[in-house]
Amino acid sequence: MATETPTEHPVVATAPATPEERHETLPESLAGTAYVFVIGLFLMTFLFQNYAIPSGSMEKTLLIGDHVVVDRTTLAPQKFPVGLVHYRPVQRGDIIVFVKPNPEEPDLVLVKRAIGLPGDRLHLEHGILFRNGQRVDEPQISMPHDNGDFSDAYDPYRDDFPRNPPHGTTEVWAVDLPTHIQNGDLVVPDNVVFAMGDNRIGSLDSRFWGFVPDNNIMGRPMFVYWSFITPADQIYKTGSSASIAWFGHVLTHFFSDTRWSRTGHVIR
């Protein structure tokens, strides 16, 4: 009887199937780009914004030509449901970005330091700030000099504030200021902030145009992301030819005139 001899069936190894490479379709690519754009637009519109410093009113804390990132949620009136973003009231010493009250031009945005909050009693003696009867240490500010040149010479209204407003002070403030003076102090009313520049001898601030309403506050500058040496009169050069000339100057002097040491400088 013939027996069947078992035969071996060799197993042949095969390479794993390579998954077919999938290419992104045009609609998917456009959707991804739009998503990134919308997120970026949301962040830059509602949470953060960039501003350039055009004047020396906050020197030496902020220099002309500093470009700063502004946090638009922490100090600004609530724009989102409670708990969605962090919010706190303005504190003494905060640097704030705000729309100037009674502006000479619409939507004039300024940056100053919050000096007085509602209920605070303020006055200056030869440029030195007293708040609620106590002298405030402000090592960052500029001071008037009796024997200095014209730019930093003592000015009675500016440096011994509050006094009767001089000629040229905003008309609304000239009428309102005396109603807030008690025993030589300026008393800050509710729902406003009294703000001054760190360059105390070169800043047009609340001493000259009044309190900053809470609703005018847009946010606080966080850090300098770029700083470029800029002349003080550049803010007044608004024509198209001047703008083109300045753009060309920035391109040709980007590396030499950028203040690299200020990149990432945290603003306090």
C-alpha positions in Angstrom: 0.0 0.0 0.0 1.5 3.2 -1.0 1.8 5.8 1.6 1.5 9.4 0.9 4.6 11.2 1.7 3.9 14.5 3.3 5.3 17.4 1.4 6.6 20.7 2.9 4.9 23.8 1.8 7.5 26.6 2.2 6.3 30.0 3.5 7.4 32.8 1.3 8.0 36.1 3.2 6.4 39.1 1.6 7.1 42.8 2.2 4.3 44.6 4.1 2.1 46.6 1.9 3.2 50.2 1.7 0.3 52.5 2.5 -0.6 54.7 -0.4 0.7 58.2 0.0 -2.2 60.6 0.4 -1.9 64.1 -1.0 -3.8 67.0 0.5 -6.5 68.3 -1.7 -6.8 71.9 -2.6 -10.0 72.4 -0.6 -8.3 70.9 2.5 -5.2 73.1 2.0 -7.4 76.2 1.7 -9.4 75.1 4.8 -6.2 74.7 6.9 -4.8 78.1 5.8 -8.1 79.7 6.6 -8.2 78.1 10.0 -4.7 79.4 10.9 -5.7 82.9 9.6 -8.9 83.0 11.6 -7.1 82.0 14.8 -4.3 84.5 14.2 -6.9 87.2 13.5 -8.8 86.4 16.7 -5.6 86.6 18.8 -4.4 89.9 17.3 -7.9 91.5 17.3 -9.2 90.5 20.7 -6.3 89.2 22.9 -3.1 90.9 21.7 -2.2 93.8 19.4 1.1 95.5 18.5 1.8 99.2 18.8 4.7 101.4 18.0 5.8 104.1 20.6 5.9 107.5 18.8 6.9 109.8 21.6 9.2 110.1 24.5 6.5 110.6 27.2 7.4 107.2 28.8 11.2 107.4 28.6 13.1 105.6 29.9 10.7 102.8 30.4 9.6 103.0 26.7 11.7 104.5 24.0 10.6 106.1 20.7 10.6 103.4 18.2 9.8 100.5 20.6 7.3 98.1 19.1 5.3 96.4 21.8 2.8 93.6 22.2 -0.3 94.7 24.1 -2.4 92.4 26.2 -6.0 93.5 25.5 -7.8 91.3 28.0 -6.2 91.6 31.5 -7.0 95.2 32.2 -9.7 96.0 29.6 -13.4 95.9 30.4 -14.8 92.4 30.0 -15.3 91.4 26.4 -15.8 87.7 27.0 -17.8 85.5 29.4 -16.4 85.5 33.0 -13.8 82.8 33.4 -12.9 82.6 29.7 -10.0 85.0 30.0 -8.1 86.4 32.9 -9.2 89.9 34.1 -8.2 92.2 36.9 -8.8 95.8 37.8 -6.0 98.4 37.1 -3.5 98.6 39.9 -1.3 101.6 40.9 1.8 101.6 38.8 0.3 99.6 35.9 1.3 100.9 32.5 -1.9 101.2 30.5 -2.8 101.7 26.8 -6.0 103.7 26.3 -8.0 106.0 24.1 -7.3 109.6 25.1 -10.4 111.4 26.6 -11.4 114.6 24.8 -8.9 113.8 21.9 -7.8 116.4 19.4 -8.2 113.6 16.8 -10.5 110.6 16.8 -9.2 107.4 18.5 -5.9 108.8 19.7 -4.2 106.0 21.6 -1.8 106.8 24.4 0.4 104.9 26.9 1.0 106.1 30.4 1.4 104.8 34.0 -1.6 104.6 36.3 -0.8 106.9 39.2 -4.1 107.3 41.0 -7.2 105.1 41.5 -10.7 106.1 42.7 -10.5 107.6 46.2 -6.7 108.4 46.0 -5.6 111.8 47.0 -2.7 113.1 44.9 -0.4 116.0 44.6 3.1 116.9 43.4 5.7 118.9 45.2 8.4 120.0 42.8 7.9 116.9 40.8 7.7 114.5 43.7 4.5 112.5 43.9 2.5 112.2 47.2 -0.4 109.8 47.3 -2.7 109.6 50.3 -0.2 111.7 52.3 2.8 109.4 51.6 5.7 110.2 49.3 5.9 107.7 46.4 9.3 106.3 45.4 9.6 106.5 41.6 13.1 105.9 40.5 12.1 105.6 36.8 10.8 109.2 36.3 12.5 112.3 35.1 12.6 115.3 37.5 12.7 119.1 37.0 15.9 121.0 37.6 16.1 124.5 38.9 19.3 125.2 37.0 18.6 123.0 34.0 18.0 124.0 30.4 14.5 125.1 29.2 13.3 121.6 28.5 13.7 120.4 32.1 13.3 123.6 34.0 10.8 123.8 36.9 7.2 124.5 35.9 4.7 125.4 38.7 1.6 123.9 37.2 3.3 120.7 36.0 5.5 120.1 39.0 3.4 121.4 41.9 0.1 119.9 40.7 -2.8 120.5 41.2 -3.1 124.2 40.4 -5.4 126.3 38.3 -4.9 125.1 34.7 -2.7 127.3 32.5 -3.7 128.7 29.2 -4.0 126.0 26.6 -5.2 123.2 28.9 -8.1 121.2 27.5 -11.2 123.3 28.1 -13.2 120.5 29.6 -10.5 119.7 32.1 -10.0 123.4 33.0 -13.6 123.5 34.2 -13.6 120.0 35.8 -10.3 120.1 37.6 -11.2 122.6 40.4 -14.2 120.4 41.4 -11.9 117.5 42.4 -9.4 119.5 44.6 -9.7 119.1 48.4 -7.2 120.7 50.8 -4.6 120.9 48.0 -5.0 117.3 46.8 -6.6 116.0 43.7 -9.2 113.4 44.7 -9.7 110.7 42.0 -13.5 110.0 41.4 -15.1 106.7 40.7 -14.7 104.7 37.4 -11.6 106.6 36.2 -7.8 106.5 36.5 -5.3 109.4 36.8 -2.3 108.6 34.5 1.1 110.3 34.0 4.1 109.5 31.8 7.4 108.4 33.3 9.1 111.3 31.5 7.3 113.6 33.9 8.8 116.8 32.5 8.0 115.9 28.9 4.6 114.2 29.1 1.2 115.6 28.3 -1.0 113.5 30.6 -3.8 113.6 33.0 -2.5 116.8 34.5 -3.3 118.5 31.2 -6.4 116.7 29.9 -8.0 114.9 32.8 -8.9 111.4 34.0 -8.9 108.3 31.9 -12.4 106.6 32.0 -12.2 102.8 32.7 -14.0 102.1 29.4 -11.2 103.9 27.5 -8.6 101.4 28.7 -7.5 99.0 26.0 -4.9 96.9 27.7 -1.3 96.9 28.9 2.0 96.6 27.0 3.7 93.3 27.8 7.1 93.3 26.1 9.1 94.9 23.3 9.4 92.6 20.2 11.4 95.1 18.1 13.0 98.5 18.7 14.3 100.8 16.0 16.1 104.1 16.5 13.5 106.7 15.4 13.7 110.5 15.4 11.3 112.3 17.7 9.7 114.2 14.9 8.9 111.1 12.8 5.4 111.1 14.2 4.7 114.4 12.4 5.8 113.2 9.0 2.6 111.8 7.6 2.7 112.4 3.9 3.1 109.6 1.4 6.6 110.7 0.3 7.8 110.9 3.9 6.3 107.4 4.6 8.1 105.9 1.6 11.4 107.6 2.6 11.1 106.2 6.1 10.3 102.7 4.9 13.4 102.9 2.7 15.5 104.1 5.7 14.2 101.1 7.8 15.1 98.6 5.1 18.6 100.0 4.6 19.4 100.5 8.3 17.5 97.5 9.8 20.5 95.8 11.2 22.5 98.9 12.3 19.6 100.9 13.9 17.7 98.1 15.5 18.2 98.1 19.3 18.8 94.4 19.6 19.3 94.6 23.4 15.6 95.6 23.8 14.2 92.6 22.0 12.1 90.7 24.4 12.4 93.5 27.1 9.6 93.0 29.6 7.7 96.3 30.4 7.2 97.2 34.0 
